[in-house]
Amino acid sequence: MLAKDAERAQARDLRLEGLTYDEIATRLGVSKGSISLWTRDLPRPTITQGKRDARKAGAKRYYDLRRSRVFVERQNEKLAWSNEIGVLSDREVLIAGAVAYWAEGRKAKPWRTYEVVAFVNSDAAMIGLFLRFLTLLDVGPGRLRFQLHIHRSADVVAADQYWSEILGVPSDVFQPTVLKQHAVKTNRKNTGTDYHGCLSVRVLQSAPLYRHIEGIWWAVKTSLPSSLLGPSRVV
C-alpha cells in the first residue's frame, strides 16, 4: 500500500471515530483540504456534549492566552510612548488642563451665558489633572465643591469612600449626592466594583477663572488650520 493510500485509510478511520478535519490534519500531518477530499463521502460525525464542551474550553484557553499576550504588547507600546513624552512641565499641564476642560467641562452657551467652572469625570486621573491645573491657576481648596453623581443601583457608600481617598478629604464635605435613575432598557457596561460614578468639581466665584481657561483654549486653537475653526468669539 502506498503511503498516500495508508494516510487516506487512516483519515477515513479517524473521521468515522468522530474527529474533525482539523484534528485529523494535525494528527496525520497533512492538509485539511486532503482530509476533506478523502472523507467527504462519509457521514458528518455526531458531536457529543463532552466533545463540544472540550472544544469550547480549548477555544477559551487559546483566546485567553492570546488576549493576555496582546494586552502586554499594547501596554508596552503605550509605556514606550509615555517614556518618550516624559514628565509634563507646568506650562504643558496648563495646556492639557484647558483642553481637557473644554472637552469635558461646563461651558457657556448663547442661551446660557453665565460663566461657571465645573468639571465632571469618572476617571480619577482626569480629576487629578484638573485639580493640578487649578492649583497652577492659584485656585485654593476653599473654593472647591465636590459632588458625586452615580446610578441608584450602584454602591454609593463605596463610591463615596473611593473619591474621598482619591481626593484626600473626608466624604462628609461632599455636596449631596446626585442619584441617577437607572433605565432598565439601557445595557450599561459601567457596572461592578470598578464603577464609582462621576465626580463633579465646581469652583466658586469662577467667572474670571472661566475666561482664563477659555483664553488658554483660544491660544491652543491658533495652532489649528483656519478651516477647522468655528466663528471667533473674540470681540
C-alpha positions as CSV (number, residue, x, y, z in Angstrom):
1,M,0.0,0.0,0.0
2,L,1.3,3.4,-1.0
3,A,1.9,5.9,1.8
4,K,-0.8,8.2,0.4
5,D,-3.3,5.3,0.5
6,A,-2.3,4.5,4.1
7,E,-2.9,8.1,5.1
8,R,-6.2,8.1,3.3
9,A,-7.3,4.9,5.1
10,Q,-6.2,6.4,8.5
11,A,-8.1,9.6,7.7
12,R,-11.3,7.7,7.0
13,D,-11.0,5.6,10.1
14,L,-10.4,8.8,12.3
15,R,-13.3,10.5,10.6
16,L,-15.6,7.6,11.4
17,E,-14.4,7.9,15.0
18,G,-15.8,11.4,15.1
19,L,-12.6,13.6,14.7
20,T,-12.9,16.9,12.9
21,Y,-10.9,17.8,9.8
22,D,-8.6,20.0,11.9
23,E,-7.9,17.2,14.4
24,I,-7.2,14.6,11.6
25,A,-5.0,17.0,9.7
26,T,-3.0,17.7,12.9
27,R,-2.7,14.0,13.8
28,L,-1.6,12.9,10.3
29,G,0.4,16.0,9.3
30,V,-1.5,16.5,6.1
31,S,-3.6,19.4,4.7
32,K,-7.2,19.9,5.7
33,G,-8.0,20.0,2.0
34,S,-6.7,16.5,1.6
35,I,-8.7,15.3,4.6
36,S,-11.9,16.8,3.1
37,L,-11.2,15.2,-0.3
38,W,-10.6,11.8,1.2
39,T,-13.6,11.7,3.6
40,R,-16.3,13.9,2.1
41,D,-18.5,10.9,1.3
42,L,-18.6,9.9,5.0
43,P,-21.4,11.0,7.2
44,R,-20.8,14.1,9.3
45,P,-19.7,12.9,12.8
46,T,-22.1,13.4,15.7
47,I,-20.5,15.7,18.2
48,T,-21.2,14.7,21.8
49,Q,-21.8,17.2,24.5
50,G,-18.5,16.2,26.2
51,K,-16.6,16.9,23.0
52,R,-18.4,20.1,22.4
53,D,-17.5,21.3,25.9
54,A,-13.9,20.2,25.4
55,R,-13.7,22.3,22.2
56,K,-15.2,25.3,23.9
57,A,-12.8,25.0,26.8
58,G,-9.9,24.7,24.3
59,A,-11.0,27.7,22.4
60,K,-11.3,29.7,25.6
61,R,-7.8,28.8,26.7
62,Y,-6.5,29.8,23.3
63,Y,-8.2,33.2,23.3
64,D,-7.4,33.9,27.0
65,L,-3.7,33.3,26.2
66,R,-3.9,35.4,23.1
67,R,-5.8,38.2,24.9
68,S,-3.1,38.2,27.7
69,R,-0.3,38.4,25.1
70,V,-1.9,41.2,23.1
71,F,-2.6,43.1,26.3
72,V,1.1,43.0,27.4
73,E,2.1,44.1,23.9
74,R,-0.2,47.0,23.9
75,Q,0.8,48.1,27.4
76,N,4.5,48.0,26.4
77,E,3.8,50.1,23.4
78,K,1.9,52.7,25.4
79,L,4.6,52.7,28.0
80,A,7.2,53.4,25.3
81,W,5.2,56.5,24.1
82,S,4.8,57.6,27.7
83,N,8.5,57.4,28.4
84,E,9.2,59.4,25.2
85,I,6.9,62.2,26.4
86,G,8.3,62.2,29.9
87,V,7.1,64.4,32.8
88,L,5.0,67.4,31.8
89,S,6.1,70.9,32.6
90,D,3.7,73.3,34.4
91,R,3.0,75.1,31.0
92,E,2.2,71.8,29.4
93,V,-0.2,70.9,32.3
94,L,-1.9,74.3,31.8
95,I,-2.5,73.5,28.1
96,A,-3.6,69.9,28.8
97,G,-5.9,71.0,31.6
98,A,-7.5,73.7,29.4
99,V,-8.1,71.2,26.6
100,A,-9.5,68.7,29.0
101,Y,-11.8,71.3,30.5
102,W,-13.0,72.4,27.0
103,A,-13.8,68.8,26.1
104,E,-15.4,67.7,29.4
105,G,-16.2,70.9,31.5
106,R,-19.3,73.1,31.6
107,K,-19.3,75.8,29.0
108,A,-21.3,79.0,28.5
109,K,-23.9,78.8,25.7
110,P,-25.7,81.5,23.7
111,W,-28.9,80.6,25.7
112,R,-27.0,80.3,29.0
113,T,-24.3,82.9,29.1
114,Y,-23.2,82.8,32.7
115,E,-19.7,81.5,33.2
116,V,-19.1,78.8,35.8
117,V,-16.2,76.4,36.1
118,A,-17.5,72.9,36.7
119,F,-15.8,69.7,35.6
120,V,-17.3,66.2,35.8
121,N,-15.5,62.9,35.1
122,S,-15.4,59.3,36.1
123,D,-11.7,58.9,35.6
124,A,-9.7,59.7,38.8
125,A,-6.6,60.6,36.7
126,M,-8.7,63.2,34.8
127,I,-9.9,64.6,38.1
128,G,-6.3,64.7,39.3
129,L,-5.2,66.5,36.1
130,F,-7.9,69.1,36.6
131,L,-7.0,69.7,40.3
132,R,-3.4,70.2,39.4
133,F,-4.4,72.6,36.7
134,L,-6.5,74.6,39.2
135,T,-3.5,74.7,41.6
136,L,-1.4,76.2,38.8
137,L,-4.1,78.9,38.4
138,D,-3.9,79.7,42.1
139,V,-7.3,78.2,43.0
140,G,-7.2,77.2,46.6
141,P,-9.1,74.2,48.1
142,G,-11.5,76.5,49.9
143,R,-13.1,77.4,46.6
144,L,-13.8,73.9,45.5
145,R,-17.0,71.9,45.9
146,F,-17.2,68.2,45.2
147,Q,-20.3,66.2,44.4
148,L,-20.8,62.5,43.5
149,H,-23.1,61.6,40.5
150,I,-24.0,57.9,40.5
151,H,-26.7,55.5,39.4
152,R,-29.1,54.4,42.2
153,S,-28.2,50.7,41.5
154,A,-24.5,51.3,42.5
155,D,-22.8,51.1,45.9
156,V,-23.0,54.7,46.9
157,V,-21.2,54.3,50.2
158,A,-18.2,52.5,48.5
159,A,-18.1,55.3,45.8
160,D,-18.1,58.0,48.5
161,Q,-15.1,56.2,50.2
162,Y,-13.3,55.8,46.8
163,W,-13.5,59.5,45.9
164,S,-12.7,60.5,49.5
165,E,-9.4,58.5,49.4
166,I,-8.6,59.9,45.9
167,L,-9.0,63.5,47.0
168,G,-7.6,63.1,50.5
169,V,-10.7,64.7,52.1
170,P,-13.5,63.3,54.2
171,S,-16.6,62.4,52.3
172,D,-18.8,64.5,54.5
173,V,-17.5,67.6,52.8
174,F,-19.1,66.5,49.6
175,Q,-22.3,68.2,48.4
176,P,-25.4,65.9,48.5
177,T,-25.1,63.0,46.1
178,V,-26.9,63.2,42.8
179,L,-28.6,59.8,42.2
180,K,-29.2,59.0,38.6
181,Q,-32.2,56.9,37.7
182,H,-31.3,53.6,36.1
183,A,-33.1,52.9,32.9
184,V,-33.8,49.1,32.7
185,K,-33.8,49.1,28.9
186,T,-30.2,50.6,28.8
187,N,-27.5,48.0,28.5
188,R,-25.0,49.7,30.8
189,K,-21.4,48.5,30.8
190,N,-20.2,50.7,33.7
191,T,-21.2,48.3,36.5
192,G,-19.4,46.2,39.0
193,T,-16.8,47.0,41.6
194,D,-14.9,49.3,39.3
195,Y,-17.8,51.7,38.8
196,H,-17.5,54.7,41.2
197,G,-19.8,57.1,39.4
198,C,-18.7,60.5,38.3
199,L,-17.2,63.3,40.5
200,S,-18.1,66.9,39.9
201,V,-15.6,69.6,40.8
202,R,-17.1,73.1,40.9
203,V,-15.2,76.3,41.6
204,L,-16.9,79.1,43.5
205,Q,-16.7,82.7,42.2
206,S,-15.3,81.3,38.9
207,A,-16.3,83.7,36.1
208,P,-12.8,85.3,35.8
209,L,-11.3,81.7,36.0
210,Y,-13.6,80.6,33.2
211,R,-12.4,83.4,31.0
212,H,-8.8,82.5,31.9
213,I,-9.4,78.9,30.8
214,E,-11.1,79.9,27.6
215,G,-8.2,82.2,26.8
216,I,-5.8,79.3,27.1
217,W,-8.1,77.3,24.8
218,W,-8.1,80.2,22.3
219,A,-4.3,80.0,22.3
220,V,-4.5,76.3,21.5
221,K,-6.9,77.0,18.6
222,T,-4.4,79.3,16.9
223,S,-2.3,76.2,16.0
224,L,-5.2,74.7,14.1
225,P,-6.0,75.2,10.4
226,S,-8.4,78.1,10.0
227,S,-10.8,75.8,8.0
228,L,-11.3,73.8,11.3
229,L,-12.2,76.8,13.4
230,G,-15.7,78.0,14.1
231,P,-16.6,81.7,14.2
232,S,-14.4,83.6,16.6
233,R,-15.9,84.8,19.8
234,V,-13.2,87.4,20.4
235,V,-14.6,91.0,20.3
